C-alpha cells in the first residue's frame, strides 16, 4: 500500500497581456530525467491561507510581490497524487489567476529545493502549449486556461503602485521548486 504525505498547496496562473502563461521548468531530484513545466506555487505553511501561500510562492519564484487580497478567489481546485524526491504526495491545491501587463521573472527568492530542481522558465502562448510534446502540469492546462480566461476575460492586472504593475516580459530562466504529477481529477470552482 502506498503511503502518501498529505499537503495543501496554492498555485498561480500568471498570464501576461499577450495571453501567455508563465511556467517553470523543473525535474524531480530523484528522477532527473523526468522533466516538466509547471505553474508557480507550492505547499502551504502551517496556518497559511491559500491566498497567502500563493502570494508568498509567487514572490519567491518570480519576484512578483502582491498582497494576498490582490489574488482574489481561487479559480480552480484539484487533488493530485505525485512522487517527488522519493516521497509520494497527495496534494489539494487551489489555483489563482493573476494578470500582468508583462513581468521580468526574478528567481532570486528560490529556496534550496527550487535551486536544485528548477532550471528555467518560459511564457507559453496557449496554442504552443497545446501543441507541445513536452510534459506540463496540470496535464489539462490548455483547457483549464481556456475555461478560466473565458469566465474572467478581463481580470484586471494588479492595482497601480503594486509590484505587479511594472516589469517587462520574461524569457529563458535560471535554476531552483517542485511540481506535481496529477493522478486524480480536478474540479472547477
C-alpha positions as CSV (number, residue, x, y, z in Angstrom):
1,X,0.0,0.0,0.0
2,X,1.3,3.4,-0.9
3,X,1.7,5.9,1.9
4,X,1.1,9.5,0.9
5,X,2.2,12.6,2.6
6,X,-0.9,14.9,2.5
7,X,-0.4,18.6,1.9
8,X,-2.3,21.6,0.8
9,X,-0.9,23.9,-1.9
10,X,-1.6,27.1,-3.8
11,X,-0.6,27.7,-7.4
12,X,-0.8,30.8,-9.7
13,X,-1.9,31.0,-13.4
14,X,0.2,34.1,-14.2
15,X,-0.9,35.4,-17.5
16,X,0.5,38.4,-19.4
17,X,-1.2,40.9,-21.7
18,X,-0.4,38.7,-24.7
19,X,-2.3,35.8,-23.1
20,X,0.8,33.8,-22.4
21,X,1.1,31.8,-19.1
22,X,4.3,31.6,-17.1
23,X,5.6,28.1,-16.5
24,X,8.7,27.0,-14.6
25,X,10.8,24.1,-16.0
26,X,11.8,21.5,-13.5
27,X,12.7,17.9,-12.7
28,X,12.4,15.6,-9.8
29,X,15.7,15.3,-8.0
30,X,15.1,11.5,-7.5
31,X,14.3,11.2,-11.2
32,X,16.3,13.9,-13.1
33,X,15.2,12.5,-16.4
34,X,11.5,13.3,-15.5
35,X,11.4,16.9,-16.8
36,X,8.3,19.0,-16.9
37,X,6.8,22.5,-16.9
38,X,4.6,23.7,-14.0
39,X,2.8,26.8,-12.7
40,X,4.4,28.9,-9.9
41,X,3.2,27.8,-6.4
42,X,3.8,25.2,-3.8
43,X,2.9,23.8,-0.4
44,X,1.2,25.9,2.3
45,X,3.0,26.6,5.5
46,X,1.1,25.6,8.8
47,X,-1.8,28.0,9.3
48,X,-1.3,29.8,6.0
49,X,-4.3,30.6,3.8
50,X,-4.2,29.6,0.1
51,X,-4.1,33.2,-1.0
52,X,-1.2,34.0,1.4
53,X,0.6,30.9,0.2
54,X,0.1,31.8,-3.4
55,X,1.4,35.3,-2.8
56,X,4.4,34.0,-0.9
57,X,5.3,31.4,-3.6
58,X,4.7,33.9,-6.4
59,X,7.2,36.3,-4.8
60,X,9.8,33.6,-4.1
61,X,9.6,32.0,-7.6
62,X,9.0,35.1,-9.8
63,X,9.8,38.2,-7.8
64,X,6.2,39.4,-8.2
65,X,5.0,40.7,-4.9
66,X,1.3,41.0,-4.3
67,X,-0.8,41.2,-1.2
68,X,-2.9,38.0,-0.7
69,X,-6.1,40.1,-1.2
70,X,-4.9,41.1,-4.7
71,X,-5.2,37.5,-5.8
72,X,-8.9,37.4,-5.3
73,X,-10.7,34.0,-5.0
74,X,-9.3,30.7,-6.4
75,X,-10.5,30.0,-10.0
76,X,-9.9,26.2,-9.8
77,X,-9.2,23.4,-7.3
78,X,-7.9,19.9,-7.8
79,X,-6.5,17.0,-5.8
80,X,-3.4,15.3,-7.3
81,X,-1.0,12.5,-6.4
82,X,2.6,12.6,-7.4
83,X,6.1,11.4,-6.5
84,X,8.8,14.0,-5.7
85,X,12.3,13.3,-4.4
86,X,11.5,9.8,-3.3
87,X,8.2,10.6,-1.5
88,X,4.6,10.2,-2.5
89,X,2.3,13.1,-2.1
90,X,-1.5,13.7,-2.2
91,X,-2.0,17.4,-2.6
92,X,-5.1,19.5,-2.5
93,X,-4.3,22.6,-4.5
94,X,-6.1,25.8,-5.4
95,X,-5.2,28.0,-8.4
96,X,-5.4,31.8,-8.5
97,X,-5.5,33.9,-11.7
98,X,-3.1,36.8,-11.9
99,X,-3.0,39.1,-14.9
100,X,0.0,41.3,-15.5
101,X,0.8,43.6,-18.5
102,X,4.3,41.9,-18.5
103,X,6.8,40.7,-16.0
104,X,10.6,40.1,-15.8
105,X,10.9,36.9,-13.8
106,X,13.3,37.1,-10.8
107,X,14.2,33.8,-9.2
108,X,16.5,35.2,-6.5
109,X,13.9,34.0,-3.9
110,X,14.3,30.3,-4.7
111,X,14.8,28.0,-1.7
112,X,17.3,25.1,-1.8
113,X,14.8,22.6,-3.2
114,X,13.9,25.1,-6.0
115,X,17.5,25.8,-6.8
116,X,18.1,22.0,-7.1
117,X,15.0,21.2,-9.2
118,X,14.0,24.3,-11.3
119,X,16.2,25.1,-14.3
120,X,14.2,27.7,-16.3
121,X,11.0,29.4,-17.1
122,X,9.0,30.4,-20.2
123,X,6.0,32.4,-21.1
124,X,3.9,30.0,-23.1
125,X,1.3,31.0,-25.7
126,X,-1.8,28.8,-25.3
127,X,-1.6,27.3,-28.8
128,X,2.1,26.4,-28.4
129,X,1.4,24.8,-25.0
130,X,-1.5,22.8,-26.5
131,X,0.8,21.6,-29.4
132,X,3.9,20.8,-27.5
133,X,5.1,17.2,-26.8
134,X,6.8,18.4,-23.6
135,X,5.3,17.4,-20.3
136,X,3.4,20.0,-18.2
137,X,1.2,20.1,-15.2
138,X,-1.7,20.2,-14.7
139,X,-2.0,17.9,-17.7
140,X,-5.1,19.7,-18.9
141,X,-3.6,23.2,-18.5
142,X,-4.6,24.5,-22.0
143,X,-8.2,23.5,-21.4
144,X,-8.1,25.0,-17.9
145,X,-6.7,28.3,-19.2
146,X,-9.4,28.3,-21.8
147,X,-12.1,27.8,-19.2
148,X,-10.7,30.3,-16.7
149,X,-10.0,33.0,-19.2
150,X,-13.5,32.6,-20.8
151,X,-15.0,33.2,-17.4
152,X,-12.6,36.0,-16.4
153,X,-11.5,37.5,-19.7
154,X,-11.0,41.0,-18.3
155,X,-9.4,40.1,-15.0
156,X,-7.6,43.3,-14.1
157,X,-3.9,43.5,-13.6
158,X,-2.8,44.3,-10.0
159,X,-3.6,47.8,-8.9
160,X,-1.3,50.7,-9.9
161,X,1.5,51.1,-7.4
162,X,1.8,47.4,-6.6
163,X,4.8,45.3,-7.6
164,X,2.7,43.6,-10.3
165,X,2.1,46.8,-12.2
166,X,5.6,47.1,-13.5
167,X,8.2,44.9,-15.3
168,X,8.8,43.5,-18.7
169,X,8.2,40.2,-20.4
170,X,10.3,37.3,-19.1
171,X,12.4,35.0,-21.2
172,X,14.7,32.0,-20.6
173,X,15.2,31.2,-16.9
174,X,17.6,30.2,-14.2
175,X,17.9,27.5,-11.7
176,X,15.9,26.3,-8.5
177,X,10.9,24.2,-6.9
178,X,8.8,21.2,-7.2
179,X,5.9,20.4,-9.5
180,X,3.4,17.6,-9.3
181,X,2.2,14.9,-11.5
182,X,-1.6,14.8,-11.2
183,X,-3.3,11.4,-11.0
184,X,-6.7,12.5,-9.6
185,X,-9.2,14.7,-11.4
186,X,-9.8,18.4,-10.7
187,X,-13.0,20.3,-10.1
188,X,-13.7,23.7,-11.3
189,X,-14.9,26.4,-8.8
